[in-house]
Structures are given as structure tokens and as C-alpha cells.
Amino acid sequence: MTALYIHDANIYDAGLRFKQGPAARHLKIPKNQSIGQMTKAVQAVCGPRNHYTVVVFNAHGNKDTINIGAGITHTHTCFWKAVGDALFTKNRDIEIHSCLFAATRRARNMTDARAIEKYDTANNAYSSHALKVIAKSAGCIVKAGTGFQLGQSASGEGDTDGRFETSWVKVNPVGTSALLSADAHPREH
């Protein structure tokens, strides 16, 4: 089981891997790298013999946005297709470990982000539109958290279990979505 981690080069835990993926490959993406450059970087590490069971994004984020390079959204379908092509045909997932990606609205500041997370948790609310577009473009299951993803365990150490720290959303390529609790472990392979 091999994982590909795509990290924002400036995030504090860039290079951290989950226990389940000890033979992981890491891509650290510099700030302002274009979507085209990121797509080529993903294609360069997949090739005909290198496929991954999971691609994990580790970066800051907001609703429908991953802050890697110049920023990635669901509208970058060529990028998501390249990520999907890097995955094995079975047991394949994309995990987005970026804050608020599946939140109901975009946060303007930290106070607003906390209010959104509190509202979404209390109302079992989430947004799945971007995840559905990504799942369809990549042809795989996509998972993302609704609230803050700090990359830390409960004790404040680097999170090597690969759990989402808040409720998270799972979407399959045909568009079916489900909200799961933070206690539900995302690793299914």
C-alpha cells in the first residue's frame, strides 16, 4: 500500500506521513506554483509503474479551496484527472486534509471559521458540490473535513493516524455523499 502526499511546502508538518503509508512518496509544492506545474509534478511521480492507493493533500484551506501552490479548487479538472490517473484502479481515495474544505460557507477570518465549524457540527451540515466534481473528474472516492484540520493528535503531536479531526464527508464518483463523525476512521484499505 503506497500513498502519495502532496504538501504545501510551507506547512509545519510537510513531510509527515500516516502510519498506514510507510512507503509514501512526498511532493512538496512551492508557493505560487501554477496548476500546470503541479499537474506535471503529479504526472512525473506516477508513470506506468507508480500508482498509489491514496493521494493525501496536506495544506491550509477554506471552503472548496486547497492552498497549495497558486491554489487548487474543484474547477481544475485537468489536475484532478492527473491525480486520479496516479491512483490504482481499486481501493483508491483522495483525502483532503485542509481546513473547512467541506464547510457550508467560506470563512473570512478565524472567528468566522470557528462559527462556521460550530454551526456545521451542530446542524450536521456540509457542502459536497466541490467534492462531487473532484470525485467525478478523478474517478475515485474523495474525503474532506468540514472543520479545522490541524494535523495534530489529541496530545498535540504530529497526527500520524490519518484521522480527520472534525466531521468529514465521503463522496464517490457517482455523486453519493455521506457525513461521518471524527471518530470514523477514513482508512478503508
Backbone as CSV, one residue per row, in Angstrom:
resi,resn,N_x,N_y,N_z,CA_x,CA_y,CA_z,C_x,C_y,C_z
1,MET,0.846,-1.178,0.000,0.000,0.000,0.000,0.891,1.240,0.000
2,THR,0.789,2.032,-1.011,1.628,3.207,-1.139,0.766,4.450,-1.217
3,ALA,1.191,5.486,-0.546,0.471,6.749,-0.548,1.328,7.827,-1.196
4,LEU,0.664,8.775,-1.839,1.313,9.972,-2.360,0.792,11.146,-1.555
5,TYR,1.700,11.871,-0.926,1.342,13.051,-0.148,1.730,14.288,-0.937
6,ILE,0.798,15.185,-1.080,1.066,16.458,-1.752,0.938,17.529,-0.677
7,HIS,2.077,18.117,-0.316,2.145,19.073,0.788,2.377,20.486,0.275
8,ASP,1.799,21.445,0.973,2.232,22.824,0.833,3.620,22.859,1.469
9,ALA,4.620,23.308,0.741,5.999,23.288,1.242,6.167,24.110,2.517
10,ASN,5.266,25.052,2.774,5.407,25.941,3.927,4.603,25.504,5.151
11,ILE,3.860,24.411,5.059,3.060,23.978,6.206,3.968,23.272,7.211
12,TYR,3.678,23.436,8.495,4.614,22.963,9.528,4.856,21.464,9.488
13,ASP,3.861,20.670,9.063,4.039,19.214,9.081,4.260,18.629,7.683
14,ALA,4.766,19.439,6.759,5.080,18.933,5.425,6.082,17.796,5.549
15,GLY,5.786,16.696,4.926,6.651,15.530,5.008,6.159,14.486,5.989
16,LEU,5.207,14.853,6.863,4.639,13.882,7.794,3.832,12.855,7.023
17,ARG,3.915,11.603,7.428,3.112,10.576,6.777,2.320,9.816,7.829
18,PHE,1.247,9.210,7.391,0.407,8.426,8.282,1.024,7.046,8.483
19,LYS,0.751,6.432,9.610,1.297,5.107,9.936,0.963,4.077,8.858
20,GLN,-0.218,4.223,8.251,-0.651,3.239,7.269,0.102,3.333,5.945
21,GLY,0.866,4.375,5.723,1.565,4.545,4.460,3.063,4.692,4.629
22,PRO,3.745,3.693,5.199,5.173,3.862,5.472,6.032,4.013,4.221
23,ALA,5.588,3.503,3.088,6.374,3.608,1.855,5.884,4.787,1.017
24,ALA,5.559,5.861,1.674,4.941,7.002,0.999,5.928,7.788,0.145
25,ARG,5.369,8.446,-0.839,6.106,9.395,-1.682,5.578,10.778,-1.346
26,HIS,6.445,11.773,-1.318,6.043,13.126,-0.932,6.374,14.121,-2.040
27,LEU,5.410,14.974,-2.330,5.635,16.119,-3.209,5.437,17.371,-2.372
28,LYS,6.429,18.217,-2.312,6.286,19.497,-1.615,6.165,20.572,-2.681
29,ILE,5.043,21.254,-2.674,4.727,22.231,-3.712,5.051,23.637,-3.205
30,PRO,5.931,24.350,-3.908,6.269,25.721,-3.501,5.099,26.690,-3.708
31,LYS,5.114,27.740,-2.918,4.088,28.788,-3.022,4.055,29.342,-4.446
32,ASN,2.876,29.605,-4.930,2.597,30.206,-6.241,2.882,29.299,-7.430
33,GLN,3.186,28.017,-7.219,3.353,27.123,-8.369,2.011,27.012,-9.083
34,SER,2.025,27.090,-10.398,0.792,27.080,-11.179,0.152,25.701,-11.203
35,ILE,-1.122,25.666,-11.579,-1.839,24.397,-11.724,-1.125,23.518,-12.755
36,GLY,-0.681,24.108,-13.848,0.039,23.351,-14.874,1.303,22.711,-14.323
37,GLN,2.061,23.454,-13.532,3.287,22.916,-12.929,2.958,21.811,-11.922
38,MET,1.890,21.999,-11.155,1.501,20.962,-10.189,1.022,19.702,-10.908
39,THR,0.289,19.872,-11.996,-0.177,18.723,-12.776,1.018,17.937,-13.307
40,LYS,2.019,18.635,-13.846,3.225,17.967,-14.353,3.984,17.257,-13.242
41,ALA,4.022,17.856,-12.040,4.706,17.224,-10.910,4.009,15.917,-10.523
42,VAL,2.679,15.908,-10.517,1.926,14.687,-10.202,2.167,13.640,-11.285
43,GLN,2.111,14.049,-12.545,2.334,13.108,-13.646,3.745,12.522,-13.598
44,ALA,4.714,13.317,-13.166,6.108,12.848,-13.110,6.310,11.756,-12.061
45,VAL,5.518,11.756,-10.997,5.701,10.732,-9.961,4.758,9.543,-10.124
46,CYS,3.917,9.556,-11.146,3.054,8.378,-11.318,3.619,7.473,-12.398
47,GLY,3.580,7.813,-13.640,4.127,6.962,-14.692,3.425,5.627,-14.776
48,PRO,3.858,4.744,-15.674,3.161,3.473,-15.884,3.330,2.468,-14.749
49,ARG,4.344,2.620,-13.926,4.578,1.626,-12.863,4.346,2.162,-11.462
50,ASN,4.204,3.434,-11.311,3.998,4.013,-9.983,2.558,4.466,-9.837
51,HIS,1.789,3.685,-9.106,0.421,4.058,-8.790,0.251,3.990,-7.285
52,TYR,-0.691,4.754,-6.784,-0.874,4.907,-5.348,-2.285,4.507,-4.948
53,THR,-2.435,4.044,-3.707,-3.766,3.698,-3.213,-4.488,4.924,-2.666
54,VAL,-3.734,5.944,-2.296,-4.339,7.163,-1.765,-3.434,8.343,-2.100
55,VAL,-4.067,9.471,-2.402,-3.349,10.735,-2.538,-3.879,11.639,-1.433
56,VAL,-2.974,12.117,-0.578,-3.340,12.940,0.575,-2.849,14.362,0.333
57,PHE,-3.755,15.323,0.482,-3.390,16.738,0.391,-3.232,17.273,1.806
58,ASN,-2.102,17.911,2.072,-1.780,18.450,3.392,-1.433,19.924,3.219
59,ALA,-2.426,20.778,3.497,-2.226,22.218,3.306,-3.315,22.987,4.030
60,HIS,-3.105,24.282,4.132,-4.175,25.148,4.627,-5.285,25.159,3.586
61,GLY,-6.454,25.603,3.998,-7.550,25.656,3.047,-8.725,26.449,3.555
62,ASN,-9.779,26.417,2.777,-11.045,27.068,3.083,-12.093,26.325,2.269
63,LYS,-13.316,26.725,2.336,-14.374,26.038,1.589,-13.973,25.902,0.126
64,ASP,-13.945,24.673,-0.366,-13.682,24.347,-1.769,-12.294,24.760,-2.266
65,THR,-11.360,25.082,-1.377,-10.033,25.546,-1.788,-8.932,24.868,-0.973
66,ILE,-7.903,24.395,-1.693,-6.699,23.880,-1.045,-5.593,24.880,-1.356
67,ASN,-4.953,25.407,-0.324,-3.927,26.436,-0.514,-2.558,25.813,-0.751
68,ILE,-2.429,25.141,-1.880,-1.148,24.605,-2.325,-0.784,25.354,-3.602
69,GLY,0.474,25.754,-3.717,0.886,26.498,-4.903,0.038,27.747,-5.062
70,ALA,-0.473,27.956,-6.264,-1.336,29.105,-6.528,-2.763,28.860,-6.046
71,GLY,-3.034,27.675,-5.512,-4.365,27.319,-5.020,-5.047,26.345,-5.959
72,ILE,-5.737,25.367,-5.370,-6.438,24.352,-6.155,-7.908,24.368,-5.754
73,THR,-8.782,24.361,-6.747,-10.215,24.244,-6.495,-10.764,23.089,-7.328
74,HIS,-12.036,22.836,-7.163,-12.679,21.756,-7.922,-12.744,22.065,-9.415
75,THR,-12.589,23.323,-9.793,-12.686,23.711,-11.204,-11.455,23.306,-12.017
76,HIS,-10.386,22.898,-11.368,-9.153,22.489,-12.058,-9.246,21.011,-12.440
77,THR,-10.156,20.685,-13.345,-10.468,19.289,-13.670,-9.287,18.541,-14.299
78,CYS,-8.438,19.202,-15.061,-7.259,18.522,-15.640,-6.322,18.060,-14.526
79,PHE,-6.171,18.878,-13.498,-5.343,18.495,-12.357,-5.945,17.269,-11.669
80,TRP,-7.249,17.284,-11.411,-7.894,16.164,-10.705,-7.846,14.888,-11.532
81,LYS,-7.932,15.005,-12.855,-7.802,13.821,-13.710,-6.399,13.242,-13.569
82,ALA,-5.369,14.092,-13.551,-3.986,13.625,-13.376,-3.817,12.936,-12.024
83,VAL,-4.443,13.479,-10.982,-4.373,12.848,-9.659,-5.073,11.494,-9.710
84,GLY,-6.238,11.427,-10.337,-6.950,10.158,-10.479,-6.149,9.130,-11.252
85,ASP,-5.441,9.569,-12.283,-4.609,8.665,-13.085,-3.424,8.121,-12.288
86,ALA,-3.029,8.816,-11.223,-1.911,8.370,-10.393,-2.325,7.269,-9.421
87,LEU,-3.628,6.986,-9.347,-4.141,6.013,-8.381,-4.338,4.640,-9.010
88,PHE,-4.240,3.592,-8.187,-4.602,2.250,-8.629,-6.075,2.234,-9.002
89,THR,-6.506,1.214,-9.704,-7.905,1.163,-10.114,-8.838,0.712,-8.999
90,LYS,-8.339,0.034,-7.981,-9.172,-0.398,-6.860,-8.647,0.227,-5.573
91,ASN,-9.536,0.355,-4.606,-9.161,0.901,-3.296,-8.410,2.214,-3.431
92,ARG,-9.011,3.147,-4.120,-8.338,4.415,-4.388,-9.126,5.564,-3.802
93,ASP,-8.404,6.456,-3.169,-9.016,7.596,-2.496,-8.166,8.838,-2.677
94,ILE,-8.836,9.968,-2.570,-8.172,11.254,-2.379,-8.651,11.756,-1.028
95,GLU,-7.710,12.156,-0.174,-8.046,12.735,1.119,-7.539,14.168,1.151
96,ILE,-8.423,15.080,1.492,-8.069,16.496,1.567,-8.021,16.886,3.040
97,HIS,-6.810,17.013,3.566,-6.611,17.400,4.958,-6.296,18.895,5.000
98,SER,-7.297,19.687,4.644,-7.238,21.145,4.648,-8.451,21.655,5.410
99,CYS,-8.280,22.670,6.190,-9.378,23.191,6.993,-10.573,23.599,6.138
100,LEU,-11.761,23.277,6.645,-13.047,23.774,6.144,-13.380,23.409,4.704
101,PHE,-12.674,22.487,4.086,-12.910,22.222,2.660,-14.370,21.878,2.382
102,ALA,-14.995,21.084,3.248,-16.392,20.682,3.032,-17.362,21.488,3.899
103,ALA,-16.952,22.670,4.320,-17.813,23.533,5.134,-18.930,24.121,4.273
104,THR,-19.960,24.637,4.935,-21.113,25.181,4.205,-20.857,26.553,3.602
105,ARG,-19.880,27.273,4.115,-19.545,28.569,3.517,-18.086,28.909,3.782
106,ARG,-17.587,29.861,3.031,-16.198,30.288,3.105,-15.982,31.175,4.328
107,ALA,-14.882,30.974,5.036,-14.547,31.784,6.207,-13.746,33.013,5.794
108,ARG,-14.089,34.147,6.374,-13.372,35.400,6.097,-12.206,35.607,7.067
109,ASN,-12.319,35.023,8.253,-11.284,35.162,9.270,-11.421,34.009,10.265
110,MET,-10.561,33.961,11.254,-10.565,32.846,12.198,-11.854,32.798,13.025
111,THR,-12.372,33.945,13.440,-13.620,33.974,14.210,-14.759,33.416,13.373
112,ASP,-14.820,33.819,12.124,-15.844,33.325,11.208,-15.684,31.818,10.991
113,ALA,-14.460,31.351,10.867,-14.200,29.917,10.663,-14.703,29.103,11.852
114,ARG,-14.458,29.595,13.059,-14.943,28.883,14.252,-16.470,28.843,14.281
115,ALA,-17.118,29.949,13.891,-18.585,29.997,13.863,-19.143,29.031,12.827
116,ILE,-18.507,28.953,11.668,-18.944,28.025,10.618,-18.808,26.591,11.113
117,GLU,-17.650,26.270,11.698,-17.432,24.912,12.197,-18.472,24.557,13.260
118,LYS,-18.753,25.485,14.176,-19.739,25.238,15.238,-21.130,25.023,14.637
119,TYR,-21.523,25.878,13.682,-22.833,25.747,13.046,-22.946,24.418,12.292
120,ASP,-21.946,24.102,11.477,-21.983,22.877,10.678,-22.054,21.636,11.567
121,THR,-21.282,21.632,12.665,-21.296,20.496,13.569,-22.661,20.355,14.241
122,ALA,-23.201,21.458,14.735,-24.489,21.420,15.439,-25.632,21.002,14.518
123,ASN,-25.536,21.328,13.242,-26.625,21.065,12.303,-26.350,19.907,11.348
124,ASN,-25.264,19.162,11.587,-24.864,18.078,10.673,-24.868,18.562,9.229
125,ALA,-24.327,19.752,9.011,-24.334,20.371,7.683,-22.964,20.229,7.028
126,TYR,-22.973,20.160,5.711,-21.730,20.118,4.959,-22.022,20.490,3.507
127,SER,-20.949,20.779,2.778,-21.048,21.077,1.356,-20.346,19.980,0.582
128,SER,-21.007,19.423,-0.414,-20.400,18.326,-1.175,-20.212,18.637,-2.656
129,HIS,-20.635,19.813,-3.120,-20.558,20.108,-4.555,-19.137,19.954,-5.097
130,ALA,-18.163,20.625,-4.479,-16.778,20.553,-4.970,-16.262,19.124,-4.911
131,LEU,-16.582,18.407,-3.840,-16.133,17.020,-3.706,-16.719,16.142,-4.802
132,LYS,-17.969,16.388,-5.182,-18.597,15.609,-6.252,-17.898,15.851,-7.583
133,VAL,-17.545,17.096,-7.857,-16.834,17.427,-9.107,-15.462,16.745,-9.119
134,ILE,-14.750,16.804,-7.997,-13.428,16.175,-7.908,-13.549,14.665,-8.072
135,ALA,-14.504,14.052,-7.370,-14.688,12.593,-7.448,-14.990,12.152,-8.872
136,LYS,-15.814,12.907,-9.564,-16.147,12.560,-10.951,-14.931,12.747,-11.861
137,SER,-14.204,13.856,-11.697,-13.023,14.136,-12.536,-11.919,13.106,-12.307
138,ALA,-11.697,12.734,-11.042,-10.617,11.814,-10.699,-11.049,10.352,-10.798
139,GLY,-12.355,10.101,-10.781,-12.852,8.734,-10.859,-12.588,7.922,-9.609
140,CYS,-12.673,8.573,-8.444,-12.395,7.865,-7.193,-13.172,8.486,-6.040
141,ILE,-13.063,7.868,-4.881,-13.672,8.394,-3.667,-12.847,9.582,-3.185
142,VAL,-13.536,10.626,-2.710,-12.870,11.809,-2.183,-13.395,12.059,-0.770
143,LYS,-12.464,12.388,0.135,-12.813,12.630,1.534,-12.227,13.966,1.965
144,ALA,-13.010,14.727,2.748,-12.519,16.011,3.257,-13.254,16.368,4.537
145,GLY,-12.580,17.113,5.402,-13.164,17.543,6.664,-14.027,18.780,6.512
146,THR,-14.947,18.942,7.474,-15.834,20.105,7.467,-15.280,21.242,8.322
147,GLY,-14.355,20.950,9.218,-13.832,21.964,10.139,-12.323,22.063,10.081
148,PHE,-11.744,22.444,11.204,-10.295,22.615,11.275,-9.585,21.272,11.188
149,GLN,-8.540,21.209,10.390,-7.690,20.025,10.272,-6.295,20.475,10.686
150,LEU,-5.967,20.237,11.942,-4.734,20.779,12.499,-3.512,19.914,12.279
151,GLY,-3.706,18.677,11.837,-2.559,17.790,11.646,-1.908,17.403,12.947
152,GLN,-2.709,17.392,14.030,-2.167,17.047,15.338,-3.037,15.989,15.993
153,SER,-2.409,15.160,16.791,-3.146,14.202,17.606,-3.718,14.952,18.808
154,ALA,-4.524,14.280,19.614,-5.118,14.898,20.796,-4.050,15.418,21.755
155,SER,-2.873,14.794,21.748,-1.791,15.228,22.640,-0.962,16.374,22.050
156,GLY,-1.321,16.843,20.843,-0.617,17.967,20.238,0.579,17.582,19.394
157,GLU,0.825,16.278,19.249,1.933,15.820,18.413,1.474,15.721,16.972
158,GLY,2.384,15.499,16.047,2.023,15.313,14.647,1.052,14.146,14.498
159,ASP,-0.023,14.329,13.759,-1.056,13.304,13.601,-0.611,12.282,12.575
160,THR,-0.223,11.111,13.053,0.211,10.070,12.133,-0.868,9.013,11.903
161,ASP,-2.040,9.184,12.514,-3.123,8.213,12.333,-3.958,8.491,11.084
162,GLY,-3.870,9.682,10.531,-4.616,9.995,9.317,-6.089,10.235,9.554
163,ARG,-6.442,10.565,10.773,-7.843,10.841,11.078,-8.167,12.293,10.768
164,PHE,-9.424,12.519,10.404,-9.914,13.894,10.315,-10.266,14.320,11.730
165,GLU,-9.919,15.536,12.103,-10.155,15.999,13.465,-11.589,16.462,13.693
166,THR,-12.355,16.598,12.637,-13.757,17.023,12.729,-14.597,16.056,11.892
167,SER,-15.873,16.324,11.814,-16.715,15.546,10.907,-16.126,15.645,9.507
168,TRP,-16.345,14.611,8.717,-15.788,14.613,7.360,-16.790,14.018,6.397
169,VAL,-16.601,14.361,5.136,-17.518,13.972,4.076,-16.814,13.000,3.138
170,LYS,-17.547,11.983,2.730,-17.053,10.997,1.768,-17.986,11.043,0.562
171,VAL,-17.403,11.204,-0.627,-18.179,11.270,-1.870,-17.595,10.263,-2.854
172,ASN,-18.461,9.508,-3.514,-17.967,8.571,-4.529,-18.159,9.164,-5.921
173,PRO,-17.572,8.564,-6.954,-17.600,9.159,-8.296,-18.993,9.348,-8.892
174,VAL,-19.996,8.608,-8.420,-21.346,8.808,-8.954,-22.095,9.903,-8.197
175,GLY,-21.451,10.496,-7.180,-22.019,11.652,-6.509,-22.699,11.389,-5.190
176,THR,-22.752,10.151,-4.732,-23.353,9.865,-3.436,-22.415,10.357,-2.337
177,SER,-22.988,11.054,-1.351,-22.145,11.580,-0.279,-22.676,11.160,1.079
178,ALA,-21.779,11.161,2.055,-22.141,10.826,3.431,-21.299,11.666,4.373
179,LEU,-21.905,12.079,5.481,-21.198,12.792,6.541,-20.853,11.777,7.620
180,LEU,-19.589,11.732,8.024,-19.141,10.795,9.050,-18.557,11.578,10.217
181,SER,-18.579,10.974,11.376,-18.056,11.653,12.560,-16.534,11.597,12.577
182,ALA,-15.956,12.443,13.402,-14.493,12.452,13.539,-13.980,11.117,14.064
183,ASP,-14.831,10.364,14.748,-14.429,9.070,15.296,-14.347,7.986,14.227
184,ALA,-14.999,8.199,13.080,-14.955,7.210,11.999,-13.615,7.333,11.291
185,HIS,-12.860,6.261,11.251,-11.526,6.314,10.652,-11.632,6.276,9.140
186,PRO,-10.966,7.193,8.422,-11.104,7.249,6.974,-10.415,6.137,6.206
187,ARG,-9.471,5.460,6.812,-8.728,4.426,6.083,-9.582,3.175,5.924
188,GLU,-9.861,2.817,4.695,-10.659,1.620,4.427,-9.851,0.577,3.687
189,HIS,-8.587,0.817,3.452,-7.722,-0.133,2.758,-6.404,-0.216,3.460
